Amino acid sequence: MSTPASGLAQIGKSVFIKGELSGSEDLYLDGQVEGSIALKGNSLTVGPNGQVKASVDAKGVVVQGKLDGNIQASDRVELRKSAVVNGDISTQRISIEEGAFLKGKVDIHRTDTK
């Protein structure tokens, strides 16, 4: 990521947040968060330096760093090879790269298309 795209918020690796984090734009998080993250219609990317101890509710979630907590994604979850996730995942689609660590339950739900 050389230049931030419009509508993308970034939290740098030196930032520590404790509490509730919510927003209506995509978020790239490379710092530390403890609490809860709610990005209902948007995506969360946990960067390689990111350390999250929170429940996550977002449209899409990409994990490259460490995440302790449950993930609720309305669309998609991607666990990259450097990801370490401890918690349950509920989503429609999931992608887990070889080398990623996951300890928890995966619940794949789908919308009924008739």
C-alpha positions as CSV (number, residue, x, y, z in Angstrom):
1,M,0.0,0.0,0.0
2,S,1.9,3.0,-1.2
3,T,-0.9,5.5,-1.1
4,P,-4.1,5.2,0.9
5,A,-7.2,4.8,-1.2
6,S,-10.1,7.1,-0.5
7,G,-12.5,5.7,2.0
8,L,-9.8,3.7,3.7
9,A,-8.9,4.4,7.3
10,Q,-5.5,3.3,8.6
11,I,-4.2,2.6,12.2
12,G,-0.4,2.5,12.3
13,K,1.7,-0.1,14.2
14,S,2.5,2.3,17.1
15,V,-1.2,2.9,17.9
16,F,-3.0,1.1,20.8
17,I,-6.8,1.3,21.1
18,K,-8.8,-0.1,24.0
19,G,-12.6,0.0,23.7
20,E,-15.2,-0.1,20.9
21,L,-14.1,0.7,17.4
22,S,-16.7,1.3,14.7
23,G,-17.0,3.1,11.4
24,S,-18.4,3.2,7.9
25,E,-15.3,2.9,5.8
26,D,-12.7,0.2,5.2
27,L,-10.1,-0.1,7.9
28,Y,-6.4,-1.2,7.6
29,L,-5.2,-2.0,11.1
30,D,-1.5,-2.6,11.8
31,G,-1.6,-1.6,15.5
32,Q,-3.2,-3.1,18.6
33,V,-6.9,-3.1,19.5
34,E,-8.6,-4.6,22.6
35,G,-12.4,-4.6,22.8
36,S,-14.8,-4.8,19.8
37,I,-14.6,-3.8,16.1
38,A,-17.9,-3.1,14.2
39,L,-17.6,-2.2,10.5
40,K,-21.0,-3.6,9.3
41,G,-20.9,-2.8,5.6
42,N,-17.1,-2.5,5.3
43,S,-13.9,-4.5,5.4
44,L,-11.2,-4.9,8.0
45,T,-7.6,-5.8,7.2
46,V,-5.4,-6.8,10.1
47,G,-1.9,-6.1,8.8
48,P,1.2,-8.2,9.5
49,N,2.0,-6.2,12.7
50,G,-1.6,-6.1,13.8
51,Q,-2.6,-7.6,17.2
52,V,-6.3,-7.7,17.8
53,K,-8.1,-9.0,21.0
54,A,-11.6,-8.2,20.0
55,S,-14.8,-9.5,18.6
56,V,-15.1,-8.4,14.9
57,D,-18.3,-7.7,12.9
58,A,-17.6,-6.6,9.3
59,K,-18.5,-7.3,5.7
60,G,-15.1,-8.7,4.9
61,V,-12.1,-9.6,7.1
62,V,-8.5,-10.2,5.9
63,V,-6.0,-11.3,8.6
64,Q,-2.3,-11.2,8.2
65,G,-1.3,-10.6,11.9
66,K,-2.8,-12.0,15.1
67,L,-6.5,-12.0,16.1
68,D,-7.9,-13.3,19.3
69,G,-11.7,-13.2,19.2
70,N,-14.7,-14.2,17.2
71,I,-15.2,-13.1,13.6
72,Q,-18.6,-12.4,12.1
73,A,-18.3,-11.5,8.4
74,S,-21.3,-11.0,6.2
75,D,-19.3,-11.8,3.1
76,R,-15.8,-13.2,3.2
77,V,-12.9,-14.0,5.6
78,E,-9.3,-14.5,4.3
79,L,-6.6,-15.9,6.5
80,R,-3.2,-15.2,4.9
81,K,-0.2,-17.4,5.6
82,S,1.1,-15.2,8.4
83,A,-2.3,-15.2,10.2
84,V,-2.8,-16.5,13.8
85,V,-6.5,-16.6,14.7
86,N,-7.9,-17.9,18.0
87,G,-11.7,-17.8,17.9
88,D,-14.8,-18.8,16.0
89,I,-15.5,-17.6,12.4
90,S,-19.0,-17.2,10.9
91,T,-19.1,-16.2,7.2
92,Q,-20.4,-17.0,3.8
93,R,-17.0,-17.6,2.2
94,I,-13.6,-18.4,3.6
95,S,-10.1,-18.6,2.3
96,I,-7.2,-20.1,4.4
97,E,-3.7,-20.0,3.0
98,E,-1.3,-22.7,3.7
99,G,0.7,-21.8,6.9
100,A,-2.1,-19.9,8.5
101,F,-3.1,-20.9,12.1
102,L,-6.7,-21.2,13.2
103,K,-8.0,-22.5,16.5
104,G,-11.7,-22.3,16.6
105,K,-14.9,-23.3,14.8
106,V,-15.8,-22.3,11.3
107,D,-19.5,-21.8,10.5
108,I,-20.2,-21.3,6.8
109,H,-23.7,-19.8,6.2
110,R,-25.2,-19.0,2.8
111,T,-28.0,-16.9,1.6
112,D,-30.8,-18.8,-0.1
113,T,-30.9,-17.9,-3.7
114,K,-34.1,-19.0,-5.4
